[in-house]
Amino acid sequence: MAVEAAVELGWERYLGFQGRFVGMHGFGESGKIAEVYQKFGITTDAVVQAAREVMQEVYG
């Protein structure tokens, strides 16, 4: 599981097949941090959901 306010590039090698990424998938966005995070789904709810999905897949 990775949370990154920047781009996803490079995280796949650490996440593997069951990993989840919460963050941006491209470059070049700017604005007020709360608005940018909301737009790209970098939220507490998204992190919790991704963690639950990983735990479910790994541990059943």
URGIRA-V301153 format. One record per backbone hydrogen bond with DSSP energy under -0.5 kcal/mol. NH is the residue of the N-H (numbers start at 1). CO is the residue of the C=O. Records with the same first field share a line. If there is no record, write none. Layout:
NH=CO  CO
This chain:
2=20
4=22
8=24
11=8
13=10
14=11
15=11
16=12
19=15
22=2
23=21
24=4  6
35=32
36=32
37=33
38=34
39=35
40=36
41=38
42=37
43=41
47=43
48=44
49=45
50=46
51=47
52=48
53=49
54=50
55=51
56=52
57=53
58=54
59=55
60=56
